[in-house]
Each structure stands twice: as C-alpha cells, then as structure tokens.
Amino acid sequence: MLPEPRWHYVFHGIVLLVTLSYWLGSLVLLPEASWAEIIMYRPKGDNQTWPVITALSRLNFGDPTDALYYGQGIGGFHAVILLPYALAVAAFGSPGYMVADACLAWFYFLAITLLLRRCNWGNLFSLVAGTALATGALQNLSQKLSQPLGKLANVLGHAMTENDFPSLLSLPLFDKRIPRAMITEALVVLVLYFLVRSWQERRALTLQRGLAVGSLMALLAQGDPYSFSVLGLAWIGVVIRCLAATHWRWFGRFLLGGLVGALVFGVYFLFQLHSQSPASAVRFGLATYPRTEFLLLPGYGPWLRVAVIGALAGLVAWTVRRWRSARQESPPAGPRSTVKGNPHDPETSAPRAATRTECAALRPDDDPLATAAAVGSFSVLLVVCAWLAQPVQVFLLGQGAQLYHYLVFTLPVFYAYALLLLLFNLLCLRVPGERAPGVESPPPSLRWRVRVLLALALTTVTLLGLEEPIGTIQSTQTARAEMSPWWRGLEDQYRPNFRALEKAFRDYPTLREGRTFATFYHEVNFLLTAFHGKRAYLPDNGFTTLSDGELERRLCEVSKIYMMTPGAFAEFIQDGRIMNFWLGCAKYWCASDHRFATEDNYSAEELSHMRQLPKQAAFNLVLPTSELSRLVDKYKSVLDHPSDALEWPDLLVLTPMLRSYGFRPCPQVYHEVYTNEVFSVYAKAPGSGS
C-alpha cells in the first residue's frame, strides 16, 4: 500500500494536508484560542466524547466525570474503540487529537484505496478517489450536486430527508465524528475488502482470514453496532456462496480464527455489557419490539435505494454479458490476444495483440469482467443486508436502541459505497476497447492531457476538502451547529464569550481552584471535565455510571440551589434540552410507533404530535405525566429536608437559558465571581455548611 512511484506520495500528502489544515490553521489564525477551544470546535466532533477520552488516557474505565464517584463502576461508553485518541492524548497531550486525526484519516485512505483497487478502479483512479473520500472532497461535491434536487423536491412539496425523499446522489461517507465514523469506517472498509475478495474468489476461507475478520468485527461492534449487523448478514451470504462453490465443506479453520479474533478484541466489551447498569442502555433509547412484526425501515426511501442499486447491478451484468459474447464471437488472434476491442464499434471490434501492461492487468484470477460481475452482485447483497439488518436484529433480540440509525445513517452509507463501485465499473465497461477495464496506461500522445487533468482534479479535491476546516475556523457560533437554535440572538457573540470563559477558568484563581461544578449547558460541561480537571455534579446522563435515582436526586438538589418552586421545576424538566443531557438522555423518546408510557400518560396534543412523527424518529422527548408527578414529588421531598451544602458544587455556570427562566442561585451560599455577555459563574461561599 505504500507508494511505488515517488510521485504517488502526493496523494498521501494531500490527505494529511487537508486533515491537519483545521489544526494548523486554528493555531495560526486564532492565536488567542487555547488547545481546549480548538479541540472543542473540531469539525464534526461529538464533543461529549472528549471527557471520556481524557478519562481513558488516564486509564479510567469507570465514571469519567462525576464529582462524587469519579472512576467508579464500569462505564457504558465505547472504551476500546476510543483508545486511538486516548493513547494519543496520553502520549502527546492535547495535540494528540491532531495526531490521531492524521493517523486515522491516512488509515482510512489506505483502506479505501485497497478496496477500490480490488473492485476494478485500478491504481491511479483508486488513489484519486481515495484521496477525495479521505479529505471529504467527494462528499462535499455530492452535497453541492444534491442541492438543486433538494430545491426541486421542496417545490414539489417534499423534503429531501430519509423519511420523505432521500438524496440519491449524496455520499455520507467517512464523517469526522468520533468514534463513528472517524474510527469505525476504516474498519467497515476493511471488512468490505475481505467480503468482496471472498465473494470473488469463492474459495475455502482460511484461518488467517478468520482472524482478521473476527478482530475487525469485534472492534466494529463496539463503535458501530448498526454496521456490524449489516456486515454480519453480508458474511452469512458470502459464507453460503463459498460453501456452495466448495461442495459445502465446513470452514472450521475460518470459524476458529474468527472466534479467536473476536474474543481477543471483544473480551472487554463482553465484560462491559455484563457489568454495566441496565439503566445505561435505557438512557440510549433501548426499547422492546414485538417479534411478531417484521419491522422494515419506514417509508419508500429504502425501497428506492435498493431499486437503484438493483438497476445499476443489472446494467453491469448485462454489459458484462455483451463483452463476453463479443469475445466468444471474435476469432482468436494468437495466445497473447486477451484484450478485445469495443464490441459496439466495428472499427475496434477486431482482436488485437495485448501489451505487457494489459497482460498483467488481465490475469486469469483478476479478470476485469469477472470482477465487474462480482461487484455488481455483491453490491445488491450489501444494500439488501443494510435494508434487512434492522428487522433481523429486532426479530433476534426483541429490542433495539436508536433504530433510526439504520434509516438515517447505515443504509445511506452502504448505498453510497455500492453506488460508487457500480458507477465506476459501468463507466469502465462502456468505454472504448483501448480503455477497457484494467488497462491504465494511456497512449503517449494523451499522457500530457492526463497529467493536466490529474493536476486539476487534485487541486479541486484539495480546495473542496479545505472548505469545511476553513469554515469551522471562521465560525463564531457554537461548536455543534445543531445547537445554534438554543442561542438565537446570541449566535455571533457565542464563541468570543466561550473563549473568554475558558480563559477565565485558566487565569482566575477562584475558578481554577474550584474542583466541582454544575451547569445546564453541555458544552461547558465537556470543556471543564475534559480540559480543566473539573468534576461534574451534574454528569452527562449518557456516559455516567450513576443510577437514575442518583441522577434525579442531583437534578433536584441543583434545582433547589436555584430556588425553583415545584411548578417551575415541573416546567423546567420538560425542556428538551434538560431531558436530553440531564434527565434520562433518550429514555423518554417517542415516535408514531413508540412511547415510554401508556397513552393515558400523554395529553391529546402530545399524542397527536406523536402520531405525526415518522417511525423510529430521533430524540423526540416527551415526559409522561406519571413520571412528571413522580419527579415533582421527589423534588418536594428534597425541598422539605435539609441538604448538605458541603456536597453542593464549588462552582455554578449559568447561561441565558437559566436567566430566561428567571433562576438565580441561593445568595446565602453562592455569589457571582465572573460574568460576560453569555456566561456567568457563581462560587460557593467559603465555610458554607448544611
């Protein structure tokens, strides 16, 4: 996989240049920004994983942030799959994020190039496409091409979403989120490589391949269980095909290798599943589904994706048959004439002597026509498995968590890979004979044109890849764009004030020395726990090891600090922002086909809203009346009994959301020590007792 001609290092260099552009650009263009701010604003970063990465870098596999029980229990987070970042942070400190990004992007580039070469893309085209995918340039271009279609859909009364009319041109590949897909998608691509290779060869599977596949699948299950389900189904299809081709001999060595690899890399995951609290899975939206219903992906979008891939695969198969028929009809022209002309062009249909390059490209075990046919049939298998993975999982397990991932992320990703492979093979099969699949060297008269086109292509790839990093560096809003609606009217003031707050925690002794804190804003929570050594009195519900009862008690205690009345508390905890991070995470999600409680726990308006939601909708949170009453009663009990102020957090960080409710902390215990246009910080008075 290392470059053979020296100039191939250009592709590797572009991947690293674009990947590092955000980090180096931030250091140069934002000299006032700290490493903590730069990491928080990393493009596509799920910044809730930063505290987990910090904890893992210190070999803490328990609670990553809690003020009272830090390091205790078994964390329900993706421990093993986050180790690349944790090890980089342990070795290099905050710049470890930059190092890990560069290594993982390069690793994905190598993996996707390997897969594309296996699927008829050839050396040069696989390098160009691999560079475009690893930098995000091809994905960016596909989004731009999809925008006119989105506007047309809006004119026709539709929305270009997976629940309405999906974007069939978008390529949602190698998103930079952590761990999915920054870490996991390289594993997906490597598994696809072994799948395609086994599908093509139709031979007995070996012990070594079993070890590789078992290891990759075990790692993938810990970061992307949805892709794991799809590829697991695909392996069943591949194994059946290989068994049929080898007279149904059992692949004992392959299975043994797979089992050993899975145990080596999955043993901690099994321990984690066995030891963690069942409440952790419920907070991620775990729900029970009836096995009597075949729960297909909702809407007609999945059917449309399967139909498109089926049609393209059928066209590939038909074109391959035409080429093979033309070869059989042409008279032989000597033992070396393995390359034929274009069967649709009388002037080039006559056989000709193959060059040395063409003979090497058309080895009997690597025939481009056979490869194209295999890619076509495998693409159908892959997309069908992505379509059926959800109902198979629900039937086997009777439950699932956040199943919308299958519709919104998993099926589009595997559709995109199948689309890329099929379109390029179709292009190769339709070109004239002189440019047939596997023949890469252009005639000397065309080489200078190829070089010019290649230079233009690489320049375009670089510019498209740099667009997102530059936009992120220039952003003055929140680190995560989906959170911008929380800050209407303050969008352009947010980042400068966030930077000032982060600097204050480094410079002000009171803020620097405070050990515990509470805030109802997640980005401040992640900033302080990941980069300032603070412990959260209100930990993020998604990754803590605390029980639901303890988390609810903490929420009540902080509400008491803010002197909320029971009525104000009831209104406050129904805010979706509070439920998402501080009260159950996805526990109370609802959709047209699911709700946490029975219908009599919801108002008529809420039920009407639920029925209009698509099936398996994401994070539509509604608190049932029974739960609301229980929590209000719990809060009243906390109000009626004295609290231990020594346990209360040292610091409180307020945002405009709290101020909009009119909440202020108890003045007998807390006083303001810092404020800016967005954030305020209160410190606990020395000697505050119970």
ABEGO torsion letter per residue (X at the ends): XBBABAAAAAAAAAAAAAAAAAAAAAAAABAABBAAAAAAABBGBBAAAAAAAAAAAAGBABBAABAAABGBEBBABBAAAAAAAAAAAAAAEAAAAAAAAAAAAAAAAAAAAAAAAAAGAEAAAAAAAAAAAAAGAAAAAAAAAAAAAAAAAAAAGBBBBAABBBBAABBBBGBABOAOAAAAAAAAAAAAAAAAAAAAAGBBBBAAAAAAAAAAAAAAAAABAAAAAAAAAAAAAAAAAAAAAAGGBBBAAAAAAAAAAAAAAAAAAAAAAAABBAAAAAAAGBBBBBAABBBBBBEAAAAAAAAAAAAAAAAAAAAAAAAAAAAAABBBAEAABABBBBAABAAAABBBBBBAAAAAAABAAABAAAAAAAAAAAAAAAAAAAAAAAAAAAAAAGBBBGAAAAAAAAAAAAAAAAAAAAAAAAAAAABBAAABBGBABBBAAAAAAAAAAAAAAAAAAAAAAAAAAAAAAABABBABAAAAAAABGAAAAAAAAAAAAAAAAAABAAAAABABBBBABAAAAAAAAAAAGBBBABBBAAABABBAAAAAAAAAAAAAAAGBBAAAAAAAAABAAAAAAABGEAAABBBAABBABBAAABBAAAAAAAAABBBGBBGBBBBBAAAAAAAAAAAAAAAABBBBAAABBABBBBBAAAAAAGBBBBAAABBBABBBAABBBBBBBBGBBX
